[in-house]
Amino acid sequence: MKRYLLQPKADGTLTPEIETADAPQAAAGEVVVTIEATSLNYRDLLMKAGKSASSGSDPVVPLSDGAGKIAAIGEGVTGWTIGDRVALTFFRDWEDGRFEMKYHKAARGGSCDGVLGEQVVTPAHSLVRVPEYLSIEEAATLPCAAVTAWHGLMERSRPLEVGHTVLCLGTGGVSIFALQLAKAAGAKVIITSSSEDKLQRACELGADETINYRENPDWDKAVFEMTEGRGVDHVIEVGGPGTLPKSMNAVAAGGSIALIGVLTGFDAPEASLFPLVSRNVDLSGIYVGSRAMFERLNEFLTKHEIHPVIGDHFSFEEAVAAYDHLESAGHFGKVVITG
């Protein structure tokens, strides 16, 4: 059984190395899943650089997102049969309810082994059933980016409603899923990018308005013009400190900002937080979600037959090239590894 390992090195970087290990066995309460597809997230680049919140000092099997079929079932496991198509949750042990810090101890591909291997053994409580209409490759894109987008839009105190306006920053995995979810829910979507080609592709997915932030660096002002001075109801904030000030300018009174990413770094934003107070805005930190959220997401996906956008495919042997491709930022949609 082959798998990749991310091996910590003296310079703080991590490099994948293939190793051969014995096939895993399912203990009581566990199942063995044959992984047929995995996908990458920006968090995997942070892991590779030793910058993720769940980075450790020990070698770890990388990637949080994978899907496949159940190959073996341990004693006491009910509700599953060999051959069932399943996806694995990002947080292995966050089943439902309020988040607790203990869940960080089992974040796949970080503080515990991930899915970039031929087979993984996992507790049965960390599986969700793959919707019948989705391919295994499509299902492998869901655990991190799709659940994050769903959590940010649908699971907070001010959830998305029909007629709301959503601002998606960039065209990465979370933002594209947010675009698809928002349009299916009857919302209007404004999306940003520095690429006209990517903006055009976003329009093909239903985006109502686009902003090229390289040509229009004051994109927050453009958002206000597009919304007749009102602002947007929801911001999918994936940039972090470099974009949060403009996101605060762009959000409407009573709106919400889902703070998800750190694409611009980890420093504090150089801006006053007073606009959040004066407008009664919710600022929510979003770090993926629970298994129950994943299941509700799958119900919504099935109802609307939403297909994840897959930009590029790589083989298992090409995993290092898949990392490089993601880091180049030339992709649109998810980068998937199969085989």
ChimeraX attribute file (.defattr): number of C-alpha atoms within 10 A of each C-alpha:
attribute: neighborCount
match mode: 1-to-1
recipient: residues
	/A:1	12
	/A:2	15
	/A:3	20
	/A:4	25
	/A:5	22
	/A:6	22
	/A:7	18
	/A:8	21
	/A:9	13
	/A:10	6
	/A:11	8
	/A:12	12
	/A:13	16
	/A:14	20
	/A:15	15
	/A:16	20
	/A:17	14
	/A:18	15
	/A:19	11
	/A:20	10
	/A:21	10
	/A:22	7
	/A:23	12
	/A:24	15
	/A:25	17
	/A:26	19
	/A:27	17
	/A:28	13
	/A:29	15
	/A:30	20
	/A:31	28
	/A:32	23
	/A:33	30
	/A:34	22
	/A:35	26
	/A:36	22
	/A:37	29
	/A:38	32
	/A:39	31
	/A:40	25
	/A:41	22
	/A:42	19
	/A:43	23
	/A:44	22
	/A:45	19
	/A:46	19
	/A:47	24
	/A:48	21
	/A:49	17
	/A:50	20
	/A:51	16
	/A:52	16
	/A:53	13
	/A:54	18
	/A:55	22
	/A:56	16
	/A:57	12
	/A:58	12
	/A:59	22
	/A:60	25
	/A:61	24
	/A:62	26
	/A:63	27
	/A:64	29
	/A:65	27
	/A:66	35
	/A:67	32
	/A:68	26
	/A:69	21
	/A:70	23
	/A:71	19
	/A:72	19
	/A:73	23
	/A:74	17
	/A:75	11
	/A:76	10
	/A:77	16
	/A:78	10
	/A:79	5
	/A:80	16
	/A:81	14
	/A:82	13
	/A:83	13
	/A:84	13
	/A:85	24
	/A:86	24
	/A:87	28
	/A:88	33
	/A:89	29
	/A:90	29
	/A:91	25
	/A:92	24
	/A:93	18
	/A:94	22
	/A:95	19
	/A:96	12
	/A:97	11
	/A:98	8
	/A:99	13
	/A:100	8
	/A:101	6
	/A:102	10
	/A:103	15
	/A:104	18
	/A:105	14
	/A:106	18
	/A:107	23
	/A:108	23
	/A:109	27
	/A:110	30
	/A:111	23
	/A:112	21
	/A:113	22
	/A:114	27
	/A:115	28
	/A:116	30
	/A:117	27
	/A:118	18
	/A:119	22
	/A:120	26
	/A:121	22
	/A:122	21
	/A:123	19
	/A:124	22
	/A:125	17
	/A:126	20
	/A:127	24
	/A:128	19
	/A:129	17
	/A:130	24
	/A:131	19
	/A:132	10
	/A:133	13
	/A:134	16
	/A:135	16
	/A:136	23
	/A:137	23
	/A:138	22
	/A:139	29
	/A:140	30
	/A:141	30
	/A:142	30
	/A:143	25
	/A:144	27
	/A:145	29
	/A:146	26
	/A:147	28
	/A:148	28
	/A:149	30
	/A:150	26
	/A:151	22
	/A:152	31
	/A:153	24
	/A:154	19
	/A:155	15
	/A:156	15
	/A:157	11
	/A:158	16
	/A:159	16
	/A:160	24
	/A:161	14
	/A:162	12
	/A:163	13
	/A:164	18
	/A:165	25
	/A:166	28
	/A:167	29
	/A:168	26
	/A:169	23
	/A:170	25
	/A:171	24
	/A:172	21
	/A:173	28
	/A:174	29
	/A:175	25
	/A:176	26
	/A:177	27
	/A:178	29
	/A:179	29
	/A:180	24
	/A:181	23
	/A:182	28
	/A:183	21
	/A:184	18
	/A:185	17
	/A:186	14
	/A:187	20
	/A:188	21
	/A:189	25
	/A:190	23
	/A:191	26
	/A:192	23
	/A:193	20
	/A:194	16
	/A:195	16
	/A:196	13
	/A:197	11
	/A:198	20
	/A:199	21
	/A:200	13
	/A:201	13
	/A:202	26
	/A:203	17
	/A:204	10
	/A:205	14
	/A:206	17
	/A:207	24
	/A:208	16
	/A:209	16
	/A:210	23
	/A:211	23
	/A:212	18
	/A:213	18
	/A:214	12
	/A:215	11
	/A:216	13
	/A:217	13
	/A:218	13
	/A:219	20
	/A:220	21
	/A:221	16
	/A:222	18
	/A:223	25
	/A:224	17
	/A:225	13
	/A:226	15
	/A:227	15
	/A:228	9
	/A:229	13
	/A:230	14
	/A:231	26
	/A:232	27
	/A:233	25
	/A:234	28
	/A:235	31
	/A:236	27
	/A:237	29
	/A:238	22
	/A:239	19
	/A:240	20
	/A:241	21
	/A:242	19
	/A:243	18
	/A:244	22
	/A:245	17
	/A:246	17
	/A:247	25
	/A:248	25
	/A:249	17
	/A:250	27
	/A:251	28
	/A:252	24
	/A:253	18
	/A:254	16
	/A:255	25
	/A:256	28
	/A:257	28
	/A:258	22
	/A:259	21
	/A:260	21
	/A:261	20
	/A:262	18
	/A:263	16
	/A:264	13
	/A:265	12
	/A:266	13
	/A:267	10
	/A:268	10
	/A:269	14
	/A:270	11
	/A:271	13
	/A:272	9
	/A:273	12
	/A:274	11
	/A:275	15
	/A:276	20
	/A:277	11
	/A:278	10
	/A:279	14
	/A:280	14
	/A:281	21
	/A:282	19
	/A:283	15
	/A:284	15
	/A:285	13
	/A:286	18
	/A:287	20
	/A:288	22
	/A:289	28
	/A:290	25
	/A:291	25
	/A:292	15
	/A:293	20
	/A:294	29
	/A:295	17
	/A:296	15
	/A:297	20
	/A:298	23
	/A:299	13
	/A:300	16
	/A:301	19
	/A:302	16
	/A:303	10
	/A:304	13
	/A:305	14
	/A:306	16
	/A:307	15
	/A:308	22
	/A:309	17
	/A:310	17
	/A:311	13
	/A:312	16
	/A:313	18
	/A:314	20
	/A:315	14
	/A:316	21
	/A:317	13
	/A:318	12
	/A:319	22
	/A:320	15
	/A:321	12
	/A:322	21
	/A:323	19
	/A:324	11
	/A:325	15
	/A:326	20
	/A:327	14
	/A:328	9
	/A:329	11
	/A:330	11
	/A:331	17
	/A:332	20
	/A:333	21
	/A:334	27
	/A:335	23
	/A:336	25
	/A:337	23
	/A:338	21
	/A:339	12
